[in-house]
Amino acid sequence: MARRIMLIDLDAFFVSVEQVLNPELKGKPVVVGGKPDRRGVVAAASYEARTFGLRSGMPLATAVRLCPQAIFIEGNFHRYREFSEKFMAILADFSPFLEPAGLDEAYLDATGFESLHGSASMMAKKIKQRVKDELGLPVSIGIASGKVIAKVACEQSKPDGLLETAPGSEGDFLRPLPVGRLPGIGKKSEAVLKGLGITTIGELAKAPVKLLGHYFGSYATVLHEHASGIDESPVTPPGPAKSISRETTFAKDTRDLTFLLATLRYLAEQVGSELRETGKQARCINIKLRYADFTTITRQHTLEQPASADQTIFETGARLLEKELRTEKQRVRLIGTGVSNLVEGSQQTSMLDTRTPRLAKLNATIDRIRERYGFTAIQTGRTFLLKDLFEKDEDGYSLHTPGLSG
């Protein structure tokens, strides 16, 4: 039985969600990622904005120069995650073999399941219709015998398209395409290949593996197989999360310790909330700092006992931060915190440890209130000062996070 693998991708995901929430944005150049007078990059651009040259990862300052009439939106990670979870739930109804590749895309192994819908193409059309009906979002789908070819087919079908490569036709499909369209070929690799006279995927498939090995090492064999339409990598459902983190970039570099600690506290609460939601505790807590000269450092501490309390995450991170700033005099551009080495919750505590149970009850109460009324329905003394510094919506204020991780 020929494998039928799908890559299902929500088009301009962040922008599309914003357009569902505010239909007046439809048909307009929209950018999600932040305000143009602040630091940050484009997280997503509508197709109307892309006609002006805007793209993901572009500095916001550049985006506004190219398209001053664009509508710039801060973005809300929590809303996007909610839409993503609903999207993945729809896909899971069609096949249990599902591998998320981000919030907005996933590989789905339809092999054997497509017959329930008539064909893989008909199955894909049903997926598109359900996503449209239930979420209001456009989705593009590529279908092929392997993940790499499905990814290329999906990209070729955008926006809101569907493209299937028949079994045995993978090489013919890939042959005329620019070599940069092949997943795994970045700008540097593309430049190397062009230097060898290789500009199409078909030319890459014909190139001797030994020659490619001089430039790409052991990866040369994989590149050659993918260019030839050969990809047998399985669709692998995700395992449990290995870490959780949040970070934010400031509008201006700062050494204001009160402000840094307030921001760290907010991020620690975000991390702690997700950690408890997953039923996990963490053995290791870390912070991340990026200085004005773009030097980036991480510092971590291993706990004697695993924990999930906001207070423990923050207090540990605060000690790491204060210790770091005693020796580093530069201003801080970005701050983040995270947890790793996760274990199942409800670890045994000492009879003399009365603080841990109290914190657990306190955080459980806070989680219930925030779930009902919004994350900033409850604020600590430290984070309260942030309310006047960041934009508000019905969910409260949110940090400016170019990666939308806050």
Secondary structure in CASP SS format (residue, H / E / C, confidence):
PFRMAT SS
TARGET T0000
AUTHOR 0000-0000-0000
METHOD secondary structure of the structure
MODEL  1
M C 1.00
A C 1.00
R C 1.00
R C 1.00
I E 1.00
M E 1.00
L E 1.00
I E 1.00
D E 1.00
L E 1.00
D C 1.00
A C 1.00
F H 1.00
F H 1.00
V H 1.00
S H 1.00
V H 1.00
E H 1.00
Q H 1.00
V H 1.00
L H 1.00
N C 1.00
P H 1.00
E H 1.00
L H 1.00
K C 1.00
G C 1.00
K C 1.00
P C 1.00
V E 1.00
V E 1.00
V E 1.00
G C 1.00
G C 1.00
K C 1.00
P C 1.00
D C 1.00
R C 1.00
R C 1.00
G C 1.00
V E 1.00
V C 1.00
A C 1.00
A E 1.00
A E 1.00
S C 1.00
Y H 1.00
E H 1.00
A H 1.00
R H 1.00
T C 1.00
F C 1.00
G C 1.00
L C 1.00
R C 1.00
S C 1.00
G C 1.00
M C 1.00
P E 1.00
L H 1.00
A H 1.00
T H 1.00
A H 1.00
V H 1.00
R H 1.00
L H 1.00
C C 1.00
P C 1.00
Q C 1.00
A C 1.00
I E 1.00
F E 1.00
I E 1.00
E C 1.00
G C 1.00
N C 1.00
F H 1.00
H H 1.00
R H 1.00
Y H 1.00
R H 1.00
E H 1.00
F H 1.00
S H 1.00
E H 1.00
K H 1.00
F H 1.00
M H 1.00
A H 1.00
I H 1.00
L H 1.00
A H 1.00
D C 1.00
F C 1.00
S C 1.00
P C 1.00
F C 1.00
L E 1.00
E E 1.00
P E 1.00
A C 1.00
G C 1.00
L C 1.00
D C 1.00
E E 1.00
A E 1.00
Y E 1.00
L E 1.00
D E 1.00
A C 1.00
T C 1.00
G C 1.00
F C 1.00
E H 1.00
S H 1.00
L H 1.00
H H 1.00
G C 1.00
S C 1.00
A H 1.00
S H 1.00
M H 1.00
M H 1.00
A H 1.00
K H 1.00
K H 1.00
I H 1.00
K H 1.00
Q H 1.00
R H 1.00
V H 1.00
K H 1.00
D H 1.00
E H 1.00
L H 1.00
G C 1.00
L C 1.00
P C 1.00
V E 1.00
S E 1.00
I E 1.00
G E 1.00
I E 1.00
A E 1.00
S C 1.00
G C 1.00
K H 1.00
V H 1.00
I H 1.00
A H 1.00
K H 1.00
V H 1.00
A H 1.00
C H 1.00
E H 1.00
Q H 1.00
S H 1.00
K C 1.00
P C 1.00
D C 1.00
G C 1.00
L E 1.00
L E 1.00
E E 1.00
T C 1.00
A C 1.00
P C 1.00
G C 1.00
S C 1.00
E H 1.00
G H 1.00
D H 1.00
F H 1.00
L H 1.00
R C 1.00
P C 1.00
L C 1.00
P E 1.00
V H 1.00
G H 1.00
R H 1.00
L C 1.00
P C 1.00
G C 1.00
I C 1.00
G C 1.00
K H 1.00
K H 1.00
S H 1.00
E H 1.00
A H 1.00
V H 1.00
L H 1.00
K H 1.00
G H 1.00
L C 1.00
G C 1.00
I C 1.00
T C 1.00
T E 1.00
I H 1.00
G H 1.00
E H 1.00
L H 1.00
A H 1.00
K H 1.00
A C 1.00
P C 1.00
V H 1.00
K H 1.00
L H 1.00
L H 1.00
G H 1.00
H H 1.00
Y H 1.00
F H 1.00
G C 1.00
S C 1.00
Y H 1.00
A H 1.00
T H 1.00
V H 1.00
L H 1.00
H H 1.00
E H 1.00
H H 1.00
A H 1.00
S C 1.00
G C 1.00
I C 1.00
D C 1.00
E C 1.00
S C 1.00
P C 1.00
V C 1.00
T C 1.00
P C 1.00
P C 1.00
G C 1.00
P C 1.00
A C 1.00
K C 1.00
S E 1.00
I E 1.00
S E 1.00
R E 1.00
E E 1.00
T E 1.00
T E 1.00
F E 1.00
A E 1.00
K E 1.00
D E 1.00
T E 1.00
R C 1.00
D C 1.00
L H 1.00
T H 1.00
F H 1.00
L H 1.00
L H 1.00
A H 1.00
T H 1.00
L H 1.00
R H 1.00
Y H 1.00
L H 1.00
A H 1.00
E H 1.00
Q H 1.00
V H 1.00
G H 1.00
S H 1.00
E H 1.00
L H 1.00
R H 1.00
E H 1.00
T C 1.00
G C 1.00
K E 1.00
Q E 1.00
A E 1.00
R E 1.00
C E 1.00
I E 1.00
N E 1.00
I E 1.00
K E 1.00
L E 1.00
R E 1.00
Y E 1.00
A C 1.00
D C 1.00
F C 1.00
T C 1.00
T E 1.00
I E 1.00
T E 1.00
R E 1.00
Q E 1.00
H E 1.00
T E 1.00
L E 1.00
E E 1.00
Q E 1.00
P E 1.00
A E 1.00
S C 1.00
A C 1.00
D H 1.00
Q H 1.00
T H 1.00
I H 1.00
F H 1.00
E H 1.00
T H 1.00
G H 1.00
A H 1.00
R H 1.00
L H 1.00
L H 1.00
E H 1.00
K H 1.00
E H 1.00
L H 1.00
R H 1.00
T H 1.00
E C 1.00
K C 1.00
Q C 1.00
R C 1.00
V E 1.00
R E 1.00
L E 1.00
I E 1.00
G E 1.00
T E 1.00
G E 1.00
V E 1.00
S E 1.00
N E 1.00
L E 1.00
V E 1.00
E E 1.00
G C 1.00
S C 1.00
Q C 1.00
Q C 1.00
T C 1.00
S C 1.00
M C 1.00
L C 1.00
D C 1.00
T C 1.00
R H 1.00
T H 1.00
P H 1.00
R H 1.00
L H 1.00
A H 1.00
K H 1.00
L H 1.00
N H 1.00
A H 1.00
T H 1.00
I H 1.00
D H 1.00
R H 1.00
I H 1.00
R H 1.00
E H 1.00
R H 1.00
Y H 1.00
G C 1.00
F H 1.00
T H 1.00
A H 1.00
I C 1.00
Q C 1.00
T C 1.00
G H 1.00
R H 1.00
T H 1.00
F H 1.00
L H 1.00
L H 1.00
K H 1.00
D H 1.00
L C 1.00
F C 1.00
E C 1.00
K E 1.00
D E 1.00
E C 1.00
D C 1.00
G E 1.00
Y E 1.00
S C 1.00
L C 1.00
H C 1.00
T C 1.00
P C 1.00
G C 1.00
L C 1.00
S C 1.00
G C 1.00
END
